[in-house]
Amino acid sequence: MLGKFFHKPAQEEKERVPPGQYLTKGFPVLTYGATPQVNTDEWEFRVWGLVTPKSFTWSDFMALPQHEFTADFHCVTRWSKLDVKWTGIKVTDFMKQIEVDPKAVYVMEHCYGGYTTNISMEDFLKEENFFAFKLFGEPLPAEHGGPMRLVVPHLYAWKSAKWINGLEFLQNEELGFWERNGYHHRGEPWAEERYSNF
């Protein structure tokens, strides 16, 4: 497989590629279970838990400031893709639309299809995180998480939840799907936080 689909980073790329990773020549799709098919007319995004409950339509999201993002993408299965180009909405801009209880320290990402993944508020609120709805200038394909996914560039890609449709704000850490099944609770690529430390 190495050589046909993946290659070692060139010298000038090495500082951008976490340990144990290879660069992909494409953009692999890894999904557990069926791929949800959700159109933007029926898409809904909710917040609940330690926050004033609120729902957003696709139009509500599209009314928020939109930006172009270029970010490297690192999968726990040891491939990385550099300079992925997205269009989306900054997490920090979205957070201005909701009222979160100061006691909230963790977030559970919820998705169409039932997938969940946990993230700390500290990691979630980083300026570089965003909700993506375009990939390389085209509407985000369902297999890559369309119509919308979260992108958290500084953590392994399973934290960048595909088909996202809600955020649950929590005082205590709860584990999401992969975290309950042996993955690390945080997933920082440069520390190779791949599997559980518990």
Phi, psi and omega in degrees: 000321178295128182107315179279314182245338185226155177212158177288146180295143174292166184307317183285350180260345190302323183289348180260354185248119181298160180301142177082004184255150171241155178272138179266149177271348177235217174219087185303151177246118177238120184220136173263116180090188183289154177271115179297142176245105185233124177269160188291339177292328182258352181297137177219144180235128183238152169237143180202180185092228181277063183198153172293118184302140182202149177239148180232139171269174175300319180297322178300315180294317183292343177280349179280159179303135180250146183221158171266137181231141170237120186216148173280150190230123187238118179265143180298338180279016168085018171245150176229150174232124183270151171056048174284133184255123184235161165238135183189197185235128181298139174305319182296328175289319178298319184297339176291346182269354185230162181245108184259136175295133179302341180285349180288122182242341181228159177230137170254122176277129179245146187222156168303140184094351175094357181292144174224152170209144184261154178206145177286155175300323180300315178288321184295323188272009178297143187300332185276357181277148182203161171266121185258137174231358172226148178230120184050043173082357181245153176309137184300118181295152180303321182293340176258012173109007181292152015279344179210142173225161170273145174235121180239086191299333186275357177240163176304153193294341180292344175281344178271073193301129174281154176057034186297140178217012176181158177230130176249121183266130191231152175275327182242150181291129169240151184264141177274192187303300184290329179294324176289342183252027168107355178278160181297149182289338182247303176087051180270117188298321185290339175262003183051047178279072185272316189236165190304141174256015179253000000 
